Amino acid sequence: MRALTFSEYGPASVLEVADVPEPHAGPGHIRVGVRASGLTPADCHLRSGRFRAMAPLRLPHVLGMDAAGVVDEVGPGVTGIRPGDEVFGIVEVAQLGGANAEYAVLAAWAPKPDALSWEQAGGAAGNVETATRALDRLEIGTGTTLLIEGAAGGVGTVAVQLAAARGATVIGTASAHNHTFVAGLGATPTAYGPGLAERVTALAPDGVDVVLDCAGSGSLPDLVDLTGSPDRVVTIADMNAAKYGVHQTRSAGPGADPQAVEGLAVAAALAGQGRFTVPVAATFPIEDAAAAHQLSETGHARGKIVFTLQCRTRATFVQQGGHRPMRH
């Protein structure tokens, strides 16, 4: 199968589309013929070698953490789904990739809502899982006032909507040209940078309860001051979190976290109600992956960057001892 890989750490130019062996669905997993798959900043960090010390890879490595597609293999122990179903989901996080390919094995998934295009669904699951994990950590619910630093990015756009659906009041920082966009998602927009505390105080005179940092722009000291305690701040992007006593949330993997499945189901239900969408910054075929990574590395993509693929599914149930083709 074709997959997006790299054989050495480096700039976006090291990426290549190569033929690699197809994965297959093991116990508790499904395989999909991928229609669309997301790109995250973490993929760029893995490729560049920034995460090499904490997350060494066996090269060549296939990138991608989330995808949407048509089920074509159902592993042992999986119920409630069959070949031909349309789903979106995430791979085992510990594998650090595998979704930017014609076929991907998913560890957590939900039915693809009709309200989401393939591109939107393909870029949804990773951000939904990350945002859900962070919002749960912050105990977001009715009456919470939440500040999201970096509300126009991939995770930020999802977190705004999921927090608003929980009944929270959301303030989101973004560039001035993204303020209308952020407001449309359900947050009160404001500028990031110097003077943030004064701007937020004007918008929320009683203060903000908690902060989710999706930007990793070095603002943690100000965010801690704004809330009065590092316990009230969670970051998904700032590698200096421990220096300020702030929790940096990292997934232990969907197989170890049943909330990953629940979070995807919640997002799917909200999408069906017209209360959740996935802003897509840009779409690229995997052959143009270098351009996609370069856009991600600017830090200015509004929403999720997504790869589009076309794959002919070959539906099978995976059983102990082999595969049994399914007729359509």
Number of C-alpha atoms within 10 A of each C-alpha: 13 19 26 25 26 22 15 15 19 16 15 18 13 14 24 19 18 16 13 15 10 13 12 19 22 20 14 15 22 28 28 32 26 30 25 31 39 30 27 22 16 17 19 21 17 21 26 17 17 14 15 13 8 8 13 11 18 9 11 14 21 27 27 28 29 35 39 34 30 24 28 26 30 27 21 16 11 15 9 4 15 18 21 19 14 21 23 32 34 35 28 21 21 12 15 20 22 27 29 30 32 26 30 31 28 29 22 28 24 22 18 26 20 12 16 18 14 25 25 26 30 34 32 32 31 27 26 28 28 20 27 25 21 26 21 12 15 19 12 22 17 13 11 19 21 28 30 28 27 24 34 30 25 28 27 28 30 27 29 29 24 25 25 21 18 14 14 20 23 25 25 29 27 26 16 12 9 17 19 13 18 27 17 12 24 21 26 19 27 23 19 19 15 10 10 17 17 12 14 23 13 11 15 16 10 10 17 21 19 25 28 26 26 25 22 16 13 15 16 24 14 15 24 20 11 23 18 15 15 21 15 21 29 27 23 20 19 20 11 15 21 11 9 14 16 21 19 17 17 13 15 11 19 21 17 11 14 11 16 25 19 16 22 26 18 17 26 27 17 18 18 16 11 11 16 22 21 25 21 21 16 16 21 17 14 25 18 15 23 17 14 21 22 14 15 22 15 8 11 14 16 21 22 29 27 30 27 22 23 14 17 12 19 16 24 22 22 24 16 10 6 9 15 12 13 14 8 6
